[in-house]
Amino acid sequence: MFKSSSKAPTQPPKEKSWKVLVIEDDARWRTVIEMQLQTAGHTVMSASDGLAGLAMAAQKPDVILCDIEMPRLNGFGVLEALRQQPGLSDIPFIFLTARTARADQRKGMVLGADDYLTKPFEYRELLDSIAGVMAKRESLAQRLQHYTEEYRREMSAPWAHELLTPLNGILGIAAMLESEAGTISHKELRELARSIRDSARRQQALARKLMQHFQLEQFRESGWKDPAAAMEAGSGLEDEVLGTAELAGRASDLRLECAPAAVRISPTWLRAAVRELAENAFKFSAAGTPVLVSGATVDGIYQVEVLDQGPGMTLAEQEAIGAFRQFGRARHEQQGLGLGLAIVRNVAQLHQGSLSLEPGPNGVGLRARLELPLAE
């Protein structure tokens, strides 16, 4: 069970009290953890499997301790389900793992777990882990609230947690490398490096979107105009879309044809807008269904159209496009900050263009059309 110590147990220091949900199918472990947490002054709820634990999470505990291998629903399933539920998605989550299950630890970090404890662990490790993740979460909430009062009501929304998820994966794997370096094989080391790279790329993409969004907001508020913006649309756009399709693992689904034209917009912003439209199309449509991207001059305007066969958007969703608004997240089970269409719309408006959204043929999918003026 817990690691033994050569020192006699001492009275634990006074801890801040939290409501802790323990999801553990091993009755002995569950009882010991409950007793240790109650001794430290925490309020404890417990469940013997993943489905029962997921139901109890509706009571909004402050932190969740969850085993991985459990009947009915394993720990990964519990975490993924929670991350899709507004109001529960940002509850700090600590995995309980066996020492031999390093692959499980890595997967948990990538999914966005805040920490993991390897059995057997010491009493102090348990309390320190809870205190650590709670301090980190409180710090995030304070920084976000200080940053903008406008989004205070969305502090528990999925986008707030999304900012930390890739970083949690990187930090978790780094901690694993530090504590267990001598037992990691070359094959496992390569897998860990790959996981760090994937999480870093995701963090980089989130940072890029945030920077673009706030830069565009500054431009819009200042009345900025791109003084000499012009690019040759065509092959440049095709390269951008092809790269996006490859990253999504959907290169075989792409249908692409962009005619050349001189468009009154800088290459940076046109590529950014088209990349966001293509990412949305791949994200919200099923693998194996086509995504059509075309560019052509129509009545003196350059039109970029992206057509997918996903669920589309309701009129109410189209009218509510804005930063940090994720439409139908629970229904579509997608991650992200909800910035993509807001970025495209701002790019269009700053360059005297427009963005329109409409259902695809026969009401299937979504057709996004970006219109921009030609260069003189």
Secondary structure, DSSP 8 states (H G I E B T S, - for coil): -----SS-----------EEEEE-S-HHHHHHHHHHHHHTT-EEEEESSHHHHHHHGGG--SEEEEESS-SSS-HHHHHHHHHTSTTTTTS-EEEEEETT-HHHHHHHHHHT-SEEEEES--HHHHHHHHHHHHHHHHHHHHHHHHH-GGGGGGTTSHHHHHTTHHHHHHHHHHHHHHHHGGG--HHHHHHHHHHHHHHHHHHHHHHHHHHHHHHHHHHHHHT---TT--EEETHHHHHHHHHHHHHTT-GGGEEEEE--EEESS-HHHHHHHHHHHHHHHHHTS-TTS-EEEEEEEETTEEEEEEE--S----HHHHHT--TT--TTHHHHT--S-S-HHHHHHHHHHHTT-EEEEEE-GGG-SEEEEEEEEB--
